[in-house]
Amino acid sequence: MSDIAVQVENLSKCYKIGKRENYYALRDVLTDMMAAPFQAAAARLKGQPRDKQKGGIHWALDNICFEIRTGEIVGIIGRNGAGKSTLLKILSRITKPTTGRARIYGRVGSLLEVGTGFHPELTGRENIYLNGAILGMRRHEINRKFDEIVAFSEIDKYLDTPVKRYSSGMYVRLAFSVAAHLEPEILIVDEVLAVGDASFQQKCLGKIEGVAREGRTVLFVSHNMGAVRQLCTSAILLRQGQVVAQGKARKIVDDYLTFLSSSRKGKSLEAAPERSGDGRLLFTSGYLQNEANEEIETPIAGQPLNIVFEYIAKEDLSQVMIFFTIFNHLGVAVTRCHINSIGQKLSIPKGKGKIVCNIPRLPLPKGRYRVSLASRDNFDKLDLVPSACVFDVGTSTFFQTSHMPPTEFSTVLVDHSWEHIPVDE
């Protein structure tokens, strides 16, 4: 057991939807503990899914089991609502499981949300010592690491300013620096790193790699599949509160991305998952057309492409902004097409219609892509569909030779020419 850092056994967590938890006396807690295994067993014998045992109850985690070895960097991946953050909160001892247990072998440093563990009225300097104490560090240990923490966070000018005046980016810089430098045996990092700028994110990823090289364990939650593939040695895939796959990070990420793509092969968006918005405009389908306005599934790099979105507007709308982001197979944003970028504004009358984005020459190399679609008016978000359509680019006429560089060396294709200029000596 000496090489095990985290051991999770039959772990479950349920929440009552729309209700506050009632006050429980000690006898109620003991009674529930005694009854829970028998109730769960009876439900399974009847073939009832966990989330249908009782109305108004949601199982964020459902009987999951896994082990993580010391020194591993483990990616926890899955769609929104899969149970990732709930799992990390249980491992960080922020919330209790409903059933099962999680054993942690070592001191834990957690970075789950911006400002978690910080007191807003205290300065950055004071919060470093507060966070260190929470992690179980002695004052002399914090003093030894203090200068490194400040240098990494790059907030030395604001060290004696109350953190309530910090931006979200400054919060993240200081919080991550404290969590990573105070030598926890297990470092837990949620998607919060996405708040930082690109250079700081790279700096953090480098630090996480360094932490792992020192033999410590890292649990890393991210929707950036490129970062998970680059950083993690293994990964755990969660779906609807259950572990559906665990293994080498590259394989698990590839399987997850394949699942995401296959789940949106159809063009209808009526039941699109994870959409949000006020509903005054709803996208109903997304698909591709060639220059002859014929519907296609596999566009050709270098050829014209139309991306078509059909919609229903529940009222007349003015000053509508439409934009979409294209993500590659690693979940990395390749480009964004925004109607404001070309100085256009849309007025959309009540009823059905379609919006077409014309791309004169598709600059994408071979691979699978996902389109995230959004619309806003002057006031609110109308509709956001994270996976409006999925397509594969297989062939290319972008270059005269039809040659395409390897996918790992190209995010987009760039038209170019070469010239040789001799220099006289």
N, C-alpha and C positions, 0 to 999 in steps of 0.2 A: 504493500500500500504506500510505500515511501515515495514512489514516483507519481502518485495521483494528486493533482491539485484541486480538482472539483469532481465530486461524485453526486449525481442526481438520481434519486430512486423514486419512481411512481409519483412524481410531482404534479400536483394539480392546483389550479387557482380559479375560483368562481366569483363572479360579482352579481349582485342583484341589480337588475336594470331599473333605473328610475326610482329606486327606493333607498332610504338611508338604512344602514345597519341598525337593528334594534340593540338596546343594551342587554348584555348577557351577564348573568351572575356566574360564579364559578361552577355551580351545579349544572347550569345549562351548557357550559363549555365541555364539561366532562361527559355529559349525556350525549352531546353531538359527536364527540370523539369516539365514543363507544358505538354509536349507531351508524356512523358514516360508512365503514367498510361493508356492513351488511346491506345498506341501502344501495351502494354502488354495485355490489355483487348481484343483488336482486334485479336491478335495472339491466345489467349485462345479460343475465339469464333470459330476460324477456325480450332481448334484442333492441332495447331502446338506446338511441344515441344519447351521449352525455347531455348535450344542450337541449334535449327534449324531455328530460326527467321531470322538470318543473318549470311552469311558466315564469317569465321574468328573470331567468337566471342565464348568465353567459359564462361559459367555461373558457377563460382566456388561455389556460394551459390545461391539457387533458392527459394525465397519466404518462408523463414523459420520463425517459431514462437515458442517461449517457454519462460518460466519464471523459475528463480532460486531463492529460498528463502534464507534469511540470515542464515548463519551457516551451510549450506549444503556443502558437498564435492561432486562435480559432475564430473564424468568421461566423457570426450568427446572422443568417439571411432569411428572407421571406417577405411577402407582401405586407402592406399596412394592415394591422389587426391580426397578424399571425401569432402574436404573443412574445415577440422579441423583447420589448421593453419591460413587460411584466416579468419575464424570466430574469432579466438583469436586476430588477428591483428586489426580487427574492434573494438572488445571490449576494446582493449588496446589503441585505438585512434591513431594507427599507419597508418591505411589506412581508407578511407571513403567508406561507402556502395554505391552501385549504386542506389538502391531504398530501402525504408523502414528505420527503425531506431532501435537503441539499446540504452536503458536507463540504466545507471549505477548509483546506489545509494550508493556512498561511494568512498573513495580513493582507487585507483587500483595500485597494485604492480605486474609487469610482468617479467617473465623470459621465453622469447620465443626462443632466439638463443644465442649461446655462445658469450659473449661480448656485447650483445645488451645494449646500453646506456653507455658503457664504452668508454673513450677516450684513445687510445693506448699509447699516449705520457705521460699520467699522471700516477702517482704511484697508487698502490692499496689503500693507505691511502686517496689520493686525490679523487679517484673514488668513495670511500664510501661516501664522502661529496657531490660529484657531483650527484650520484644516489639518495641520500637522498633529495637533492634539487629538482630533477626532480619529485620525488614522492610527493613533497609539504611539506617536513619536515623542521622544523626550526633547526638552528644549535645546539641549546641546546638539542633538542630531539635526534639528531644524536650523540652528545657527550654522552648522557645518555646510548645509546645502543652500543657505539663504541666497548667497550671491549668484549661484547657478540658476536658481529659480527666477530671480529678477532678470538676469541677462537673457534667459530663454524667452520669457514673456514679453520683453521689450516694452515694459510699461514703467520703467524706472522714474520717469518724470512725474508720474501720477501715483506713485507708491503710497504717498501720505494723503491721498484723496479718498473720501468714502466711496465704496464700490457702487453705491446706488447711483452715482454720477457716471459710471462707466458705460460705454456702449456694449452691445452684445458681443462684439468682436474682442473687446478688451477683457470682458468677463471670461470668455473662452480661453484666451491666451494665459491669463493668470491661473484659472482653474485647472487647465491641462498641465501647466508647468508644475503646479503643486502636486497634482496626482502622480505625475510621472517621475518627479525627482525625489520624493520622500520614500523611495525604496520599498514599495509594497511588493509582497511576493506575487500577488495577483492584481493585474490592472484591468479594469472594466471600462470600456469606452463606448458610449452610444453615439448615434448619428450627430451629436452636437458639434463635431468637428466641421460639419458642413457650414457652420456659421462663419468660420474664419475665412480669410482671403486665401487665394491659391498658394502663395508662397508659404504662408503659415501652415496650411494643410500638409504640404510636402515636408516641412520641418517636423511636424508632428509624426508623420508616417516614419520618417527617419529615426525619430526618438523611440517610437514603438519597436522598430526593428532592433535598436540598441538595447532596449529593455529585455527583449527576448534573448538576445545574444548573451546577456548576463545570467541566463537560466531562469528568468521569471516568466510567468504565464500571462497571456493577454487574451481577453475576450473582446471582440471587435464587432460592433453592429454598424452596418452601412448599407445604403442602397447603391453605392458606387461599386459595381461589380469589378471594375478595373482595379480599384484599390484592394478589394478582397483577394483577387487573384494574385496581385503583386505581393501583398503583405503576408497573407495567411498560409500556414502549412496545412490546415484542415478546416472544414466548415461543417456547420449543422444547418439543415434546411427545415424551417418550421412552416406548417400550413394548418390553419384553423386550430392552433394550440397544440399540435402534435408534431413530433419529430418524424419527418417522412424520409430523410436521407442524412447520412453522416459519412464523411470520408475525406479524401484528398480535395483540397479547395478548388482546384481547376475543374475537376470532374463535377463536383456539386454545383458550382457556378454555371457550368455549361448546361447541366440538366435543368437547372432552374430557369435559365434564359430560354431554353427550348420549350419548356412548359408555358412560360409567359407568351411566347410567340404563337404557339399552337392554340392557346386559349382565345386568341383574337384573330383567327384566320378569316372568320366571317366578317362581312362589312357592316352588319347592323350594330348600332350603338345603344339600342333601347335598354339592354340590361348590362351596360358597361359598368364594370366594378370600379369602386373608389372614385366615382365622379363627384363633383361638388359644384355649387353655384346656386343662385336664387331661382332658377327654373324658368325665367321669363323667355329665355332662348335655350332650346335643347337640340344638340346635334343628334341626328338619327342614324347617320351612316357616314362612312369614310372609305374611299376607294381611289384607285389610280386609273388614269387614262393616258393613251399615247397622243401624238399630235393629230391623229385622225378622230379623236374623241371616242376611241374604242377602249372599253374597260380591259385592263391588263392586271396581272398579278406579279409579273417579274419584269421590272423596267430595265433598260439597258443604259449603262453609264455612257455619257456623251450624247444621248438622244434627248429630245424634248419630253417633258413629263408634266402632266396636270394632276394635281392632288385635289380631289373633290370632296366637299363636305356638305351633306344635306342637313336641313334643320327645320324646326317648327318654332315660330315666334308667337308668343301668347299675347303680344301687344306691339304697337308701333315702337320702334327703337331708333334712336339717333346717336350719332357719334360712337358707333360700335367699333371696337378694336378687335381684330382677329389675329391670332398668331399661333404658330406651332413650332415645336422643337423636335428635331430628329436625333434619336439616340442610336448608337451602334450596338453590336452584340454584347459589349461589356458594360452597357448602361452609361457610356460616356456621351455627353451632348456633342454632336458633330456640328450642328448649325441651328440657328433660329430664323424663321421667316416671319417678320412682323409687318403688318400693313402700315404702321406708322413710319417704318424705315423708308418707305418710298412715298411718304406724304399723302397717303390716301385715307379717307374717312368713309364709313359706310352708314347709310340709313336703311334700316330693314323694316318693311311693313309687316303687319300681323299676318300670319299664315305660313305656308310652306315655301321653301326655296332652296337654293344651293349656292355655295361659294366655291370658286375655283381659283387655285393658286397655280400660275404658269411658271414652270422652271425651264428656261430655254435650253439648258445643257446640263444634264444631271452629273454632278461632280463626285459621286460616291463610288469607292472601290467595291470589290466583291464582298458580300456579307449580308447579314440580316439586320434590318432596321425597324425601329418602332417610332411612331409619330404621336407625340403628346400635344393635344389640341386645347386651346383656351380662347375665351371671348370675354370682353368687358365692355361696359359703357362708361359714361363719365363718373358713375357713382359706385357700382358694384360689379363683382364677378358674376357673369351670366351663366357660364358653363365651363367646366374643366374636365376633360376626359384624358387620363394619363396614358391610355393605350387606344388611340382612335383608329389606327390601322397599322398593320405589320406587313413588310414586304422584303423580298430578297433581290439583291442585285447579283446577277450571275455572269453576265458578259459585258463587254465594253467596246465602244467605237470612239472612246474619248481621244485616244491617240491613233494616228494613222496605222500604226503597227498592230492595233488592238491589244497591245501588251498592257498589263496592269501590275504595278508593284505589289509585293506581298502585303497582305492585310496588316501584319504586325508593324510595317514601316509606313503606313499611310492611313490617315483619317479622312482626308479628302484628296481628290485628284486636282492637280494644278497644271494648267496649260503653260507651256514654256518652250523656249528655244535656246540653242547653244551657239556660241560664237567663239572662234579662236583668234586671238590678236597677238601676233608675234611682237616681241620687243627687241629692238636693236641694241646691241651692247656697245 
